[in-house]
Amino acid sequence: MAGEIFNPNPVVFSASKASGRKSDLSAHSLWINDSYSSEDEADEVIDQDEIYDLIRSIYDPEHPNTLEELRVVSAPQVTIGSNHVTVEFTPTVPHCGMSTLIGLCIRVRLLRSLPDRYKVDIFVKPGSHQSELAVNKQLNDKERVAAALENPVLLDTVEQCLVNAGLRGNM
């Protein structure tokens, strides 16, 4: 992404090993699969580790590292309720200009992967960003998210961040 780099030297951690679970989510097409019925969705239980597996391999828009490697996301930052998923993420620096884009990538990945019955909320970890309230408002406003995804340059950037999402352990 062109422009100013907000964190030129992020701390990079080694990625943890894949959970070893074969998620039902990765077994189904994200868009069309005739053999997958809504009856299957009703019985499907999704846990914290499955959500974390979906988002851990998203690439940071500014660095060639995943959100897991930069410790932007972790399993304890994922909360699951009845048809409700909340993800809290931690930007690498308090003035990170990419926070909204990172949150948008997480939202797109989950909306493409989870059954429609799930509501997804994305938040910046409290106290970790100087514009926390503004970022949270943008990430959880359907109209703002839709408008952002209509921008072809922004959508292309999101797609680049998601290019290897879900391939963890298969690369």
WOLIN-V838760 format. One record per backbone hydrogen bond with DSSP energy under -1.0 kcal/mol. CO is the residue of the C=O (numbers start at 0). NH is the residue of the N-H. If there is no record, write none. Layout:
BEGIN
CO_NH / CO_NH
END
This chain:
BEGIN
20_22 / 32_35 / 36_40 / 37_41 / 39_43 / 46_50 / 47_51 / 48_52 / 49_53 / 50_54 / 51_55 / 54_57 / 55_67 / 57_66 / 64_59 / 65_69 / 66_71 / 66_72 / 67_70 / 68_12 / 71_89 / 73_76 / 74_77 / 76_87 / 78_85 / 82_118 / 83_80 / 84_120 / 85_78 / 86_122 / 88_124 / 92_95 / 93_129 / 97_101 / 98_102 / 99_103 / 100_104 / 101_105 / 102_106 / 103_107 / 104_108 / 105_109 / 106_110 / 107_111 / 108_112 / 109_113 / 114_117 / 118_84 / 120_86 / 122_88 / 124_127 / 128_131 / 130_134 / 131_135 / 132_136 / 133_137 / 134_138 / 135_139 / 137_140 / 140_144 / 141_145 / 142_146 / 143_147 / 144_148 / 147_150 / 150_154 / 151_155 / 152_156 / 153_157 / 154_158 / 155_159 / 156_160 / 157_161 / 160_58 / 161_164 / 163_166 / 166_169
END
